[in-house]
Amino acid sequence: LLGAAFLLMEVYAINRLALLFGTTWLVSAITIGLVLTLIVLANLTVAIAPRIPYAVSYLALFASLVASFSLNPDLVLGRPVMIQYLYGLAVLSPVYFAGIIFARSFRLSTVAGTALGANILGSALGGWLEYSTMALGIRSMLLVTAALYLGSAVSLWLDRRKVPDSAAVVPTAD
């Protein structure tokens, strides 16, 4: 679910930024650059503070999704490029919080290959769900993204009820 939502979030951001910068390679470069920056920051955050509560991360994720949904590209049209980049960062801010959730979950995974495979399978699902925009519209893609993130929160909550935090196995480097 995290992989599917992540892919939809990235496609949504490319669409929003295309309204500002045009549909050129520049939009993809800006979006991918911002996404990679946010993923690195999320990983650094988890490395520094590995026990950030999932509830805090999910609340911040949903708040940033609401903010991203509310931000209209008209707000920054004709403004300096730096303001437009900051808009792109705000639109993509859910990636940071989702990255924290993924990094923390991946860190607790006992079988990294299975966890990574599930995330990639989720990305394929997200690619398939992207076609729903033809019927629902680009902006509604963020609502589908929010539903996927909600599903991941529920799944995590159900899974964590079976295994308490103190019993979680944290893999160590060999």
Secondary structure, DSSP 8 states (H G I E B T S, - for coil): -HHHHHHHHHHHHHHHHHHHH-SSHHHHHHHHHHHHHHHHHHHHHHHH-TT--HHHHHHHHHHHHHHHHH--GGGTTTS-HHHHHHHHHHHHHHHHHHHHHHHHHHHH-S-HHHHHHHHHHHHHHHHHHGGGHHHH-STTHHHHHHHHHHHHHHHHHHHHHHS-GGG-------
